[in-house]
Amino acid sequence: PRGVLMHGGHVMKTWSSTQKHITLSSGEAELIAMDKGATEAIGLAQMFEEWGRPRTVEVRTDSSAAVGTVHRRGNGKLRHVKINDLWLQEKVQ
């Protein structure tokens, strides 16, 4: 997965890594990448909060499968997703 964290028009952090998990579908792989991006964004938001400048987190993806997974409850048709990979479902409004 690869990603970029931005604040306004400024790049705060980028990353690129090989996939550490073996997935059986592209939807699972995109969900894991979305989890990584959300984790990084929450960490950056906590850093801003410590600086006295609280920020909200907005995670974007072009994967309709990942978006569909985080907007429902449970794993749905994804049979091989670990429960701890679904934490983002609780955070989505």
N, CA and C atoms as a LAMMPS dump frame, in Angstrom:
ITEM: TIMESTEP
0
ITEM: NUMBER OF ATOMS
279
ITEM: BOX BOUNDS ff ff ff
-5.0000000000000000e+02 5.0000000000000000e+02
-5.0000000000000000e+02 5.0000000000000000e+02
-5.0000000000000000e+02 5.0000000000000000e+02
ITEM: ATOMS id mol type element x y z
1 1 1 N 0.822 -1.198 0
2 1 2 C 0 0 0
3 1 3 C 0.865 1.26 0
4 2 1 N 0.309 2.302 -0.492
5 2 2 C 1.004 3.578 -0.452
6 2 3 C -0.021 4.643 -0.096
7 3 1 N 0.482 5.723 0.456
8 3 2 C -0.445 6.768 0.858
9 3 3 C 0.258 8.088 1.07
10 4 1 N -0.563 9.094 1.28
11 4 2 C -0.058 10.437 1.539
12 4 3 C -0.987 11.104 2.551
13 5 1 N -0.403 11.782 3.53
14 5 2 C -1.172 12.575 4.492
15 5 3 C -0.93 14.038 4.173
16 6 1 N -2.034 14.768 4.056
17 6 2 C -1.922 16.18 3.715
18 6 3 C -2.649 17.027 4.741
19 7 1 N -2.143 18.23 4.937
20 7 2 C -2.802 19.225 5.77
21 7 3 C -2.934 20.458 4.902
22 8 1 N -4.182 20.76 4.538
23 8 2 C -4.375 21.815 3.547
24 8 3 C -3.785 21.337 2.234
25 9 1 N -2.951 22.112 1.639
26 9 2 C -2.293 21.706 0.398
27 9 3 C -0.881 21.201 0.622
28 10 1 N -0.538 20.901 1.873
29 10 2 C 0.837 20.535 2.207
30 10 3 C 0.948 19.048 2.512
31 11 1 N 1.938 18.406 1.944
32 11 2 C 2.206 17.001 2.218
33 11 3 C 2.905 16.9 3.57
34 12 1 N 2.299 16.129 4.475
35 12 2 C 2.879 15.951 5.807
36 12 3 C 3.668 14.646 5.91
37 13 1 N 3.187 13.605 5.207
38 13 2 C 3.852 12.306 5.276
39 13 3 C 3.44 11.484 4.069
40 14 1 N 4.388 10.711 3.546
41 14 2 C 4.085 9.741 2.495
42 14 3 C 4.659 8.398 2.912
43 15 1 N 4.137 7.329 2.341
44 15 2 C 4.684 6.007 2.591
45 15 3 C 4.365 5.106 1.414
46 16 1 N 5.176 4.09 1.292
47 16 2 C 4.975 3.055 0.293
48 16 3 C 5.57 1.78 0.864
49 17 1 N 4.832 0.704 0.787
50 17 2 C 5.338 -0.552 1.323
51 17 3 C 4.751 -1.715 0.537
52 18 1 N 5.411 -2.849 0.636
53 18 2 C 4.857 -4.048 0.028
54 18 3 C 3.749 -4.572 0.923
55 19 1 N 2.867 -5.332 0.348
56 19 2 C 1.734 -5.859 1.099
57 19 3 C 2.224 -6.928 2.069
58 20 1 N 1.916 -6.791 3.341
59 20 2 C 2.374 -7.73 4.359
60 20 3 C 1.395 -8.874 4.566
61 21 1 N 0.158 -8.672 4.127
62 21 2 C -0.878 -9.678 4.314
63 21 3 C -1.173 -10.377 2.992
64 22 1 N -1.442 -11.654 3.064
65 22 2 C -1.906 -12.375 1.891
66 22 3 C -3.42 -12.252 1.879
67 23 1 N -3.952 -11.672 0.823
68 23 2 C -5.397 -11.475 0.734
69 23 3 C -5.94 -12.273 -0.443
70 24 1 N -7.204 -12.615 -0.354
71 24 2 C -7.839 -13.399 -1.403
72 24 3 C -8.641 -12.546 -2.369
73 25 1 N -8.717 -11.25 -2.1
74 25 2 C -9.44 -10.368 -3.017
75 25 3 C -8.827 -8.977 -2.97
76 26 1 N -9.08 -8.226 -4.024
77 26 2 C -8.589 -6.85 -4.046
78 26 3 C -9.32 -6.008 -3.011
79 27 1 N -10.584 -6.353 -2.699
80 27 2 C -11.34 -5.63 -1.674
81 27 3 C -10.688 -5.75 -0.31
82 28 1 N -10.211 -6.954 0.012
83 28 2 C -9.502 -7.153 1.284
84 28 3 C -8.217 -6.337 1.312
85 29 1 N -7.47 -6.354 0.218
86 29 2 C -6.209 -5.608 0.154
87 29 3 C -6.464 -4.113 0.304
88 30 1 N -7.502 -3.61 -0.333
89 30 2 C -7.838 -2.184 -0.229
90 30 3 C -8.286 -1.83 1.179
91 31 1 N -9.017 -2.737 1.839
92 31 2 C -9.434 -2.49 3.222
93 31 3 C -8.217 -2.382 4.134
94 32 1 N -7.255 -3.262 3.957
95 32 2 C -6.042 -3.225 4.778
96 32 3 C -5.264 -1.939 4.514
97 33 1 N -5.202 -1.515 3.247
98 33 2 C -4.523 -0.255 2.922
99 33 3 C -5.265 0.932 3.529
100 34 1 N -6.588 0.876 3.519
101 34 2 C -7.39 1.956 4.106
102 34 3 C -7.181 2.013 5.625
103 35 1 N -7.084 0.838 6.26
104 35 2 C -6.771 0.787 7.697
105 35 3 C -5.435 1.463 7.988
106 36 1 N -4.432 1.18 7.168
107 36 2 C -3.101 1.786 7.356
108 36 3 C -3.18 3.301 7.228
109 37 1 N -3.873 3.781 6.198
110 37 2 C -4.008 5.223 6.007
111 37 3 C -4.746 5.89 7.153
112 38 1 N -5.803 5.24 7.631
113 38 2 C -6.572 5.8 8.748
114 38 3 C -5.728 5.832 10.017
115 39 1 N -4.956 4.8 10.24
116 39 2 C -4.086 4.755 11.423
117 39 3 C -3.07 5.899 11.377
118 40 1 N -2.45 6.107 10.235
119 40 2 C -1.483 7.199 10.084
120 40 3 C -2.16 8.556 10.275
121 41 1 N -3.362 8.714 9.717
122 41 2 C -4.078 9.991 9.828
123 41 3 C -4.473 10.284 11.268
124 42 1 N -4.911 9.266 11.994
125 42 2 C -5.271 9.458 13.406
126 42 3 C -4.028 9.857 14.204
127 43 1 N -2.89 9.229 13.905
128 43 2 C -1.645 9.604 14.583
129 43 3 C -1.277 11.052 14.325
130 44 1 N -1.431 11.5 13.09
131 44 2 C -1.139 12.899 12.753
132 44 3 C -2.113 13.837 13.46
133 45 1 N -3.389 13.461 13.519
134 45 2 C -4.388 14.291 14.209
135 45 3 C -4.067 14.399 15.698
136 46 1 N -3.596 13.308 16.303
137 46 2 C -3.21 13.35 17.713
138 46 3 C -2.01 14.27 17.925
139 47 1 N -1.084 14.265 16.992
140 47 2 C 0.07 15.152 17.084
141 47 3 C -0.388 16.615 17.037
142 48 1 N -1.284 16.951 16.11
143 48 2 C -1.807 18.308 16.034
144 48 3 C -2.55 18.684 17.314
145 49 1 N -3.288 17.739 17.88
146 49 2 C -4.016 18.013 19.121
147 49 3 C -3.048 18.328 20.261
148 50 1 N -1.938 17.608 20.327
149 50 2 C -0.922 17.888 21.343
150 50 3 C -0.329 19.278 21.157
151 51 1 N -0.292 19.752 19.951
152 51 2 C 0.217 21.091 19.658
153 51 3 C -0.838 22.167 19.9
154 52 1 N -2.038 21.75 20.339
155 52 2 C -3.112 22.699 20.59
156 52 3 C -3.854 23.125 19.336
157 53 1 N -3.744 22.338 18.285
158 53 2 C -4.411 22.641 17.01
159 53 3 C -5.186 21.413 16.536
160 54 1 N -6.293 21.081 17.212
161 54 2 C -7.032 19.859 16.871
162 54 3 C -7.512 19.857 15.415
163 55 1 N -7.489 18.689 14.82
164 55 2 C -7.906 18.501 13.435
165 55 3 C -8.825 17.283 13.353
166 56 1 N -9.684 17.274 12.341
167 56 2 C -10.496 16.092 12.071
168 56 3 C -9.792 15.252 11.005
169 57 1 N -10.148 13.991 10.95
170 57 2 C -9.526 13.065 10.019
171 57 3 C -10.512 12.748 8.901
172 58 1 N -10.042 12.814 7.674
173 58 2 C -10.834 12.424 6.515
174 58 3 C -9.992 11.446 5.699
175 59 1 N -10.514 10.236 5.537
176 59 2 C -9.81 9.198 4.781
177 59 3 C -10.512 9.036 3.446
178 60 1 N -9.754 9.043 2.38
179 60 2 C -10.319 8.891 1.03
180 60 3 C -9.711 7.673 0.351
181 61 1 N -10.521 7.025 -0.451
182 61 2 C -10.061 5.893 -1.246
183 61 3 C -10.86 5.836 -2.54
184 62 1 N -10.277 5.205 -3.54
185 62 2 C -11.011 5.013 -4.79
186 62 3 C -11.574 3.593 -4.879
187 63 1 N -11.486 2.854 -3.792
188 63 2 C -11.958 1.472 -3.77
189 63 3 C -13.397 1.405 -3.265
190 64 1 N -14.316 1.092 -4.156
191 64 2 C -15.721 0.979 -3.741
192 64 3 C -15.913 -0.222 -2.819
193 65 1 N -15.096 -1.261 -2.976
194 65 2 C -15.199 -2.426 -2.099
195 65 3 C -14.818 -2.064 -0.658
196 66 1 N -13.74 -1.317 -0.483
197 66 2 C -13.316 -0.903 0.857
198 66 3 C -14.337 0.041 1.482
199 67 1 N -14.86 0.973 0.697
200 67 2 C -15.875 1.9 1.201
201 67 3 C -17.116 1.128 1.63
202 68 1 N -17.541 0.167 0.812
203 68 2 C -18.702 -0.648 1.164
204 68 3 C -18.491 -1.428 2.441
205 69 1 N -17.285 -1.952 2.635
206 69 2 C -16.985 -2.733 3.84
207 69 3 C -17.03 -1.875 5.094
208 70 1 N -16.469 -0.674 5.043
209 70 2 C -16.447 0.149 6.26
210 70 3 C -17.806 0.779 6.561
211 71 1 N -18.711 0.819 5.588
212 71 2 C -20.028 1.395 5.841
213 71 3 C -21.064 0.365 6.296
214 72 1 N -20.674 -0.883 6.419
215 72 2 C -21.594 -1.89 6.964
216 72 3 C -21.027 -2.421 8.271
217 73 1 N -21.747 -3.293 8.914
218 73 2 C -21.29 -3.903 10.162
219 73 3 C -20.945 -5.366 9.908
220 74 1 N -19.803 -5.789 10.404
221 74 2 C -19.373 -7.168 10.21
222 74 3 C -18.611 -7.33 8.907
223 75 1 N -18.226 -8.57 8.618
224 75 2 C -17.392 -8.796 7.444
225 75 3 C -18.181 -9.045 6.164
226 76 1 N -19.492 -9.234 6.242
227 76 2 C -20.293 -9.432 5.035
228 76 3 C -19.812 -10.637 4.25
229 77 1 N -19.5 -10.459 2.987
230 77 2 C -19.057 -11.564 2.132
231 77 3 C -17.564 -11.834 2.238
232 78 1 N -16.827 -10.965 2.903
233 78 2 C -15.39 -11.175 3.071
234 78 3 C -15.182 -12.212 4.165
235 79 1 N -14.745 -13.379 3.8
236 79 2 C -14.629 -14.487 4.755
237 79 3 C -13.27 -14.567 5.443
238 80 1 N -12.281 -13.892 4.934
239 80 2 C -10.935 -14.069 5.465
240 80 3 C -10.379 -12.806 6.11
241 81 1 N -11.241 -11.859 6.433
242 81 2 C -10.803 -10.62 7.066
243 81 3 C -10.772 -10.829 8.573
244 82 1 N -9.682 -10.423 9.197
245 82 2 C -9.582 -10.515 10.648
246 82 3 C -10.493 -9.468 11.277
247 83 1 N -11.058 -9.806 12.415
248 83 2 C -11.976 -8.898 13.105
249 83 3 C -11.29 -7.573 13.428
250 84 1 N -10.028 -7.612 13.825
251 84 2 C -9.349 -6.353 14.171
252 84 3 C -9.077 -5.479 12.948
253 85 1 N -9.284 -5.991 11.732
254 85 2 C -9.174 -5.154 10.541
255 85 3 C -10.467 -4.378 10.276
256 86 1 N -11.506 -4.632 11.063
257 86 2 C -12.802 -3.976 10.858
258 86 3 C -13.037 -2.82 11.834
259 87 1 N -12.028 -2.398 12.577
260 87 2 C -12.187 -1.318 13.561
261 87 3 C -12.653 -0.027 12.909
262 88 1 N -12.336 0.146 11.649
263 88 2 C -12.7 1.377 10.946
264 88 3 C -14.212 1.521 10.8
265 89 1 N -14.934 0.399 10.821
266 89 2 C -16.391 0.46 10.749
267 89 3 C -16.977 1.268 11.905
268 90 1 N -16.373 1.159 13.071
269 90 2 C -16.867 1.907 14.24
270 90 3 C -16.591 3.406 14.13
271 91 1 N -15.57 3.771 13.378
272 91 2 C -15.164 5.171 13.287
273 91 3 C -15.891 5.93 12.185
274 92 1 N -16.461 5.218 11.226
275 92 2 C -17.119 5.864 10.086
276 92 3 C -18.477 6.394 10.515
277 93 1 N -18.775 7.602 10.111
278 93 2 C -20.062 8.206 10.463
279 93 3 C -21.08 7.911 9.392
